[in-house]
Amino acid sequence: MGLKKGGMMNIKELAENLGLEEDEYLEILELFIDTGMADIEKLRSALKEGNAEEAAQAAHSLKGASGNLGLMDIYDVALKSEEAARNNSLDGLAESVQTLKEKLNSLAEIARK
């Protein structure tokens, strides 16, 4: 329950790290997934428009929320995306957006079991 293949994600453990009950953590996770998807869409459209500042803001938002929840794999990708956007380097970001979307989708599958 709450384990992803290879035990990569243990919801119970993540909740305990934050001093939360598992169901409380899952509620927060649901919110994070919704706002995270919105951030990823913002990031994607900012890339299409070549708007580095907007891309950086979307990545920053995602980075903060995932960091607060202890979701370090999402945090790391969001951090790199934010840094790239702040340096006006949008080239490799489409890949990052795809990675973030996949991570969020698998998180959603775990959270909604």
Buried (B, 14 or more C-beta within 10 A) or exposed (E): EBEEEEEEBBBEBBBBEEEBEBEEBBEBBEEBBEEBBEBBEBBBEBBEEEBBEBBBBBBBBBBBBBBEBBBEBBBBBBBBBBEBBBEEEBEEBEEBBEBBBEBBEBBBEBBEE
